[in-house]
Amino acid sequence: MFKPLVLVDTIKSFLKESNQSILLRLFEGIYNVSGEYPSLEEKRAWEGALLHVRKLFKNLNGDLFFAMEYKLPMSNERIDLIIFGKNSLGKPVALIFELKGWNRIEEISENIVKANGQIYQHPRIQLLNYIGKLKYCHSSAVNFNIFGVGWLYNSLSENISSRCSEILITRDPGKILNYIKENISGVLEEEVVQSFINGEYIQSTLLLNAIRENFEILRKGAYESLCARGFGPSEEQIKIIEEIINELKSNNKLCYIISGLPGSGKSYVAVLLLLKVFSEIGDNCSNLAILSYRNNRLINTIRKIFFECAPGLDSVIKFYSTGRNNGLAEGDPYYPHFKLVIYDEAQRMTKENIRVAMQRGDITVFFFDENQILNAEEEGWRENFINTAKELDIPYKEIVLKGIYRVQGGALYHQFIEKLLVNPKDIVFPRLTNYELKVFSNIEDFISYLKKKGEKKHKIAIIASFTESPGDRKNKTEKSEKNLRVGYPLYSGFERYKNKNVFIYWLMDEKIQYPNFWLGGESNKLTHCASIYGVQGFEADYIGLIWGRDLVWRETEWTLGDSCEDTIGRPSLRVIFNKAKKGDMDSKKLAMKLLINRYRIFLTRGVLGTYIYCEDDETLGFLKKIIQNNH
């Protein structure tokens, strides 16, 4: 009847089935969606919740359809329960439920509650987030009236409010039953329910565009308005932001060490935290807060957004490392001093950078992913942050961002990419219901496919390995042979594109080209591509990856290829690469680690899909065998 994505059925069928049978089907559905079975805590929660759901269902029309653990097609979040129906005018209705087994609940703020001694996102914010994402980003939900219910089925008292007409939060099943009957008066056709269940992501909430479009709301720290626009923070993100702000208000000294996979929301939380601090404490406070990066391409793009939306506020975006001893993680660690300093992409710091950076603020926040280290001198891994905090006698707290919010393939896609790059033996391509991964043998077909996505108003972009041409720092025009990445003749002498009418150049200007490429729509022209240094922190709906001749497949393993033009770093990857090719095994180990990190980043930039064109035939054959044969 339906794709095996979630548990979907009629209430009549549910009531004929035992709770144990329902649970088995439910947990199998969760596995089909996420690639993982639910935790023991989730299993126990459902065991308790089903008893209450069964009692409620006995008082409803048995022909109504419902879904449990419905995974939103635009995120890794799952809605506990949805009841489908029609209202009195025949309009489709989806009534979404957040089931909470808490018994002691205290409303701490409009965003946070304390339940059973733990801090959680307010159910109202959670429901508004779901409703907003469905309204803005779901191919079928736009045709539905959507309401939310926070069911506190174990609560000892009813002391938190919804403050919203489209949401009910209560412990009382009688109120919930009346709310359902007020909004649902008829049974919805199965095909309409199916269209919702199998709905697709239709609008990408690309980070930089969303920040620009929602800047004033972000600046006011209005979570409810963000949620209503389909761009609300998740529970784990809200908890981090609220906790740091509370520590800041208490004048505490603390270091936060926050890690997360690509697309886990590190950069979003960094920007949201900065603006939330200004909205909570006031942007007139001297030396209040500052956000810093190393990536000059990303920082210029972020600054452009801040300058466009709040001229002058762009001054709170700084480099943490410049090489001229004037970055926030360089020089005198005590001057200037801030109440809060946020470091994004902190994996690219040296140990000395970390030592200085950690003393720059009363509260310092490091966002990092050690699997995104690009060069030999970068030392931003977990142990170095912890050891430095201990040496400086600074209290610290570790947090791991567990969600994946960029790549719509979710955990299954990330697990596949990790296995592909690290241990591809016996690899099996997963069933990706909401992500497109393709390998192309022909460069023209590759570009044509991307163009078709662009014609459908999707944001597209080409990114490429740092091979074939080094880029010309003195001559940034397209006329320089060193700036031509795909075409003929190439600086490297590689003749793959001879007699092909294809010319793609490196982006070279960090202040103008990169903001225009990632923000201004220039990427859709497919005339330029970004290197690894212009990819971190950026994303597009569909990414076209030129897989170069640096990391190649040979017989049974990944190894070094024939080309590397990356001269950035001390020593540069090209120097390490060339030493490895001469037989230095330590250099080979390091070069392989850095290259795998690069491709891990490359392969997780696309929100809806990644298209690969390989410049090495054996690598091309290997990837096609794995990916194409499993569709």
Salt bridges, closest charged atoms under 4 A:
ASP9 OD2 - ARG25 NH2 2.98
GLU17 OE1 - ARG25 NH2 2.92
GLU42 OE2 - ARG78 NH2 2.95
ASP63 OD1 - LYS12 NZ 2.96
GLU69 OE1 - ARG78 NE 2.65
GLU77 OE1 - LYS133 NZ 2.53
GLU98 OE2 - LYS100 NZ 3.08
GLU107 OE2 - HIS122 NE2 2.66
GLU107 OE2 - ARG163 NH1 3.67
GLU158 OE2 - LYS175 NZ 3.13
GLU166 OE1 - LYS135 NZ 3.27
GLU189 OE2 - LYS86 NZ 2.61
GLU224 OE2 - ARG124 NE 2.75
GLU243 OE2 - LYS397 NZ 2.74
GLU280 OE1 - LYS249 NZ 2.71
GLU280 OE2 - LYS276 NZ 3.47
ASP283 OD2 - ARG219 NH2 2.96
GLU308 OE1 - ARG212 NH1 3.54
GLU308 OE2 - LYS304 NZ 3.34
GLU352 OE2 - ARG355 NH2 2.76
ASP362 OD1 - HIS337 NE2 2.90
GLU377 OE2 - ARG294 NH2 3.57
GLU378 OE2 - ARG294 NH1 3.51
GLU378 OE2 - ARG348 NE 2.93
GLU398 OE1 - ARG382 NE 2.57
GLU418 OE2 - ARG600 NH2 2.92
GLU436 OE1 - LYS453 NZ 3.39
GLU444 OE1 - LYS500 NZ 3.57
GLU468 OE1 - ARG549 NH2 2.89
GLU478 OE2 - HIS528 NE2 3.17
GLU510 OE2 - ARG297 NH2 3.93
GLU510 OE2 - ARG473 NH2 2.82
GLU510 OE1 - LYS476 NZ 3.87
GLU522 OE1 - LYS525 NZ 3.16
GLU539 OE1 - ARG406 NE 2.83
ASP541 OD2 - HIS458 ND1 3.40
GLU565 OE1 - ARG574 NH1 3.16
ASP566 OD2 - ARG598 NH2 2.35
GLU615 OE1 - ARG485 NH2 2.87
ASP616 OD1 - ARG554 NH2 2.78
ASP617 OD1 - ARG496 NH2 2.78
GLU618 OE1 - ARG554 NH1 3.64
